[in-house]
Amino acid sequence: MKGSLGKEYFEHKVFGRLTDYADFYKSLSFSTMNWISQGTKAIINLDTYVFSSIQGTLESINEILKNGRINDSYALLRKYYDSTIINIYSNLYLNENFSLDNFVVEKIDNWRKGTEKIPGFKHMSEYIIKSPKATNLTKKFYKDGEFKGSSFEDLRLRCNEHLHYFYYENISSNDNEIMNPKRLSLLDGLSKDLTDIFILHTAYLFYLNDHYMMSSDYVESLDIGMSPDEGSQYFVAPFIQQMFDKVLKEERPDIVDVIKANTEMNLK
């Protein structure tokens, strides 16, 4: 064991969650690879590498936490949060701006090509919150349709406090040699923040792209020349249903109800 971390530290639930979420994004990256990103010229689905990148970030957080560097892990937690906002924004923007008359959505495709920067965090957050496309979901996450004063503003402030050393104790949370009585409570907070981000991301993602939930049964039948089972296009991939059961239903059943009301997929 490193420094003064101890058994309770290494058995904390945050490590299991980080592993579960990283595995989820790995599976999601693979399962969405062949979906066309309408509104872009991308050959491979635009989200595929976003998901694999997020997987890598979560694995990095896991490794850093195992070394007792809680302060550093919050810097990467902010990266995870920002990545999810970028992904929600890009999907929502494509969803709202793609049409037969606007076959390539330049703002997002230029970002993909590296010729235009993605807008800043504030702009993207406001766009997501004000979009009529996901109002039913947004009002579950953001009080009065505002980012300011929301739990997610508090979350980002916590990340920034660690990133910029706003308080001296943020420095000590990166030292794995000293006795830190707040170490386990810091892990509790980080674990909650991690799960809140995960739920926010997956909720918007599947609300906007419910086809991402599809299991492989339908396509695999077509690939081998068989007629797919009736209704198999609505089957939900087991790894996605498992995560709904394990995380979203436990933490935010109200969010699950909104997603189920907005899809024909057989989400249980």
Secondary structure per residue as TSV (DSSP state, phi and psi in degrees):
chain	resnum	aa	ss	phi	psi
A	1	M	-	360.0	143.4
A	2	K	-	-85.9	131.1
A	3	G	T	53.0	-129.1
A	4	S	T	-108.1	26.2
A	5	L	-	-69.1	-51.7
A	6	G	-	84.7	169.1
A	7	K	H	-63.3	-44.5
A	8	E	H	-58.7	-35.7
A	9	Y	H	-62.4	-51.6
A	10	F	H	-73.3	-16.8
A	11	E	T	-96.9	8.0
A	12	H	-	-64.4	146.6
A	13	K	H	-62.4	-21.6
A	14	V	H	-60.9	-32.2
A	15	F	H	-68.7	-39.4
A	16	G	H	-66.3	-38.6
A	17	R	H	-66.2	-42.5
A	18	L	H	-60.6	-41.5
A	19	T	H	-65.4	-45.3
A	20	D	H	-62.1	-44.0
A	21	Y	H	-70.0	-39.2
A	22	A	H	-63.0	-43.9
A	23	D	H	-62.3	-38.1
A	24	F	H	-61.7	-48.4
A	25	Y	H	-65.4	-33.2
A	26	K	H	-63.0	-45.9
A	27	S	H	-66.5	-39.6
A	28	L	H	-66.5	-38.3
A	29	S	H	-59.2	-43.9
A	30	F	H	-70.4	-42.7
A	31	S	H	-72.9	-22.5
A	32	T	T	-98.9	-0.6
A	33	M	T	-54.7	-38.1
A	34	N	T	-95.7	1.3
A	35	W	S	-74.1	135.9
A	36	I	-	-75.2	132.4
A	37	S	-	-87.0	90.8
A	38	Q	T	-61.8	133.6
A	39	G	T	102.1	-2.3
A	40	T	S	-132.8	168.4
A	41	K	-	-98.5	14.6
A	42	A	-	-64.1	134.8
A	43	I	S	-78.1	-46.2
A	44	I	S	-97.3	143.9
A	45	N	-	-45.6	132.3
A	46	L	H	-59.2	-31.8
A	47	D	H	-80.3	-17.6
A	48	T	H	-53.2	-50.4
A	49	Y	H	-79.6	-20.6
A	50	V	H	-64.6	-45.4
A	51	F	H	-65.8	-41.7
A	52	S	H	-68.7	-31.9
A	53	S	H	-66.8	-43.7
A	54	I	H	-62.2	-40.1
A	55	Q	H	-53.7	-46.3
A	56	G	H	-63.6	-39.3
A	57	T	H	-62.9	-43.4
A	58	L	H	-65.8	-38.0
A	59	E	H	-65.7	-35.8
A	60	S	H	-66.7	-41.8
A	61	I	H	-59.2	-42.8
A	62	N	H	-59.0	-47.3
A	63	E	H	-66.1	-40.7
A	64	I	H	-65.7	-40.8
A	65	L	H	-65.1	-35.6
A	66	K	H	-63.5	-21.9
A	67	N	T	-92.5	3.7
A	68	G	T	79.3	16.1
A	69	R	-	-96.8	73.8
A	70	I	H	-64.2	-40.1
A	71	N	H	-59.0	-46.8
A	72	D	H	-63.5	-35.3
A	73	S	H	-64.9	-31.6
A	74	Y	H	-68.8	-30.3
A	75	A	H	-62.9	-41.0
A	76	L	H	-75.6	-28.0
A	77	L	H	-63.7	-38.6
A	78	R	H	-62.7	-40.3
A	79	K	H	-60.1	-42.9
A	80	Y	H	-60.7	-47.3
A	81	Y	H	-60.1	-48.5
A	82	D	H	-60.6	-37.9
A	83	S	H	-63.4	-38.9
A	84	T	H	-69.6	-37.5
A	85	I	H	-65.7	-41.4
A	86	I	H	-60.1	-42.9
A	87	N	H	-68.4	-41.8
A	88	I	H	-63.4	-46.4
A	89	Y	H	-60.1	-48.0
A	90	S	H	-64.7	-39.0
A	91	N	H	-67.5	-41.9
A	92	L	H	-67.2	-41.9
A	93	Y	H	-63.6	-43.3
A	94	L	H	-63.9	-42.6
A	95	N	H	-59.9	-37.5
A	96	E	H	-88.6	-20.8
A	97	N	H	-112.7	-13.9
A	98	F	-	-75.2	136.9
A	99	S	B	-160.7	173.0
A	100	L	T	-64.6	-26.1
A	101	D	T	-87.2	-14.1
A	102	N	B	-134.1	66.9
A	103	F	-	-67.8	-31.6
A	104	V	S	-117.1	115.7
A	105	V	-	-83.0	102.2
A	106	E	H	-58.7	-40.7
A	107	K	H	-58.0	-43.2
A	108	I	H	-81.3	-38.9
A	109	D	H	-68.6	-34.5
A	110	N	H	-66.1	-37.1
A	111	W	H	-61.5	-43.8
A	112	R	H	-59.5	-40.9
A	113	K	H	-78.9	-15.0
A	114	G	T	87.1	18.9
A	115	T	S	-103.5	-4.9
A	116	E	S	-148.7	137.1
A	117	K	-	-77.1	150.4
A	118	I	-	-71.2	147.4
A	119	P	-	-60.9	167.2
A	120	G	-	-69.8	166.2
A	121	F	H	-57.3	-45.1
A	122	K	H	-60.9	-45.4
A	123	H	H	-61.1	-46.1
A	124	M	H	-64.9	-42.5
A	125	S	H	-61.4	-45.0
A	126	E	H	-64.6	-38.7
A	127	Y	H	-61.8	-46.2
A	128	I	H	-61.7	-47.7
A	129	I	H	-67.0	-36.9
A	130	K	H	-86.5	-9.6
A	131	S	-	-67.4	130.2
A	132	P	G	-73.9	-11.9
A	133	K	G	-66.0	-30.8
A	134	A	G	-128.9	33.2
A	135	T	H	-56.3	-43.4
A	136	N	H	-60.9	-32.4
A	137	L	H	-82.9	-42.5
A	138	T	H	-58.5	-41.1
A	139	K	H	-69.6	-13.0
A	140	K	H	-81.6	-25.1
A	141	F	H	-100.4	-35.3
A	142	Y	S	-119.7	116.5
A	143	K	G	-64.1	128.4
A	144	D	G	57.2	24.5
A	145	G	G	63.8	34.1
A	146	E	-	-129.2	140.4
A	147	F	S	-74.9	-41.4
A	148	K	T	-66.5	127.6
A	149	G	T	89.7	-2.8
A	150	S	S	-84.9	165.3
A	151	S	H	-64.3	-25.1
A	152	F	H	-78.5	-25.5
A	153	E	H	-67.1	-43.4
A	154	D	H	-60.0	-40.9
A	155	L	H	-61.8	-46.7
A	156	R	H	-66.8	-34.5
A	157	L	H	-63.2	-39.7
A	158	R	H	-61.6	-44.2
A	159	C	H	-60.1	-43.1
A	160	N	H	-68.0	-34.0
A	161	E	H	-61.0	-40.0
A	162	H	H	-74.8	-37.9
A	163	L	H	-67.0	-38.0
A	164	H	T	-107.3	8.3
A	165	Y	T	55.1	48.0
A	166	F	-	-60.9	-31.0
A	167	Y	S	-127.4	147.1
A	168	Y	H	-60.1	-34.6
A	169	E	H	-64.9	-21.4
A	170	N	H	-63.1	-33.0
A	171	I	H	-67.2	-45.3
A	172	S	H	-66.4	-23.1
A	173	S	T	-72.8	-3.8
A	174	N	T	-101.3	0.3
A	175	D	-	-100.5	114.8
A	176	N	S	-89.3	4.1
A	177	E	S	-97.4	-28.2
A	178	I	S	-84.9	158.0
A	179	M	-	-79.5	117.6
A	180	N	-	-121.8	104.7
A	181	P	T	-64.7	-16.1
A	182	K	T	-95.6	1.8
A	183	R	H	-60.0	-45.7
A	184	L	H	-70.1	-36.4
A	185	S	H	-68.2	-31.5
A	186	L	H	-64.8	-39.7
A	187	L	H	-65.4	-38.1
A	188	D	H	-58.6	-46.6
A	189	G	H	-65.8	-41.6
A	190	L	H	-64.5	-39.4
A	191	S	H	-63.0	-41.7
A	192	K	H	-66.4	-44.7
A	193	D	H	-59.8	-43.0
A	194	L	H	-58.2	-47.0
A	195	T	H	-69.6	-36.2
A	196	D	H	-61.6	-41.2
A	197	I	H	-65.9	-44.4
A	198	F	H	-59.1	-44.6
A	199	I	H	-66.4	-43.8
A	200	L	H	-56.6	-47.4
A	201	H	H	-65.1	-53.5
A	202	T	H	-65.2	-34.0
A	203	A	H	-63.0	-52.2
A	204	Y	H	-64.8	-39.1
A	205	L	H	-60.9	-48.9
A	206	F	H	-80.4	-22.6
A	207	Y	H	-67.6	-41.6
A	208	L	H	-83.0	-31.7
A	209	N	-	-130.0	70.1
A	210	D	G	-65.5	-20.2
A	211	H	G	-66.9	-18.3
A	212	Y	G	-64.5	-18.9
A	213	M	G	-80.7	-11.4
A	214	M	B	-61.4	136.7
A	215	S	-	-75.2	171.7
A	216	S	S	-84.1	-5.4
A	217	D	H	-55.0	-47.4
A	218	Y	H	-63.5	-50.7
A	219	V	H	-67.6	-39.9
A	220	E	H	-63.0	-36.1
A	221	S	H	-64.3	-43.6
A	222	L	H	-64.0	-38.7
A	223	D	H	-63.0	-32.3
A	224	I	T	-99.8	11.3
A	225	G	T	79.5	17.5
A	226	M	-	-101.7	154.3
A	227	S	-	-76.4	126.4
A	228	P	-	-61.9	149.3
A	229	D	-	-59.8	144.9
A	230	E	T	-58.2	128.3
A	231	G	T	80.2	3.6
A	232	S	G	-68.0	-17.2
A	233	Q	G	-68.4	-11.3
A	234	Y	G	-104.8	2.5
A	235	F	-	-68.3	139.0
A	236	V	B	-94.6	134.7
A	237	A	-	-57.2	135.3
A	238	P	H	-54.7	-39.5
A	239	F	H	-67.9	-27.7
A	240	I	H	-77.9	-44.4
A	241	Q	H	-60.2	-39.9
A	242	Q	H	-61.0	-40.9
A	243	M	H	-72.2	-34.3
A	244	F	I	-61.6	-44.7
A	245	D	I	-65.9	-41.0
A	246	K	I	-81.5	-32.3
A	247	V	I	-118.4	-63.3
A	248	L	I	-64.7	-42.3
A	249	K	H	-66.9	-34.6
A	250	E	H	-72.9	-41.4
A	251	E	H	-92.8	-41.7
A	252	R	-	-141.0	71.1
A	253	P	H	-60.3	-26.4
A	254	D	H	-65.5	-34.4
A	255	I	H	-69.4	-40.4
A	256	V	H	-60.1	-41.4
A	257	D	H	-61.0	-40.1
A	258	V	H	-65.9	-42.9
A	259	I	H	-65.1	-44.3
A	260	K	H	-62.7	-34.2
A	261	A	H	-73.7	-12.3
A	262	N	T	-110.8	12.1
A	263	T	-	-142.4	154.6
A	264	E	-	-96.8	-2.7
A	265	M	S	-65.4	147.8
A	266	N	-	-81.9	61.1
A	267	L	-	-79.3	124.4
A	268	K	-	-85.5	360.0
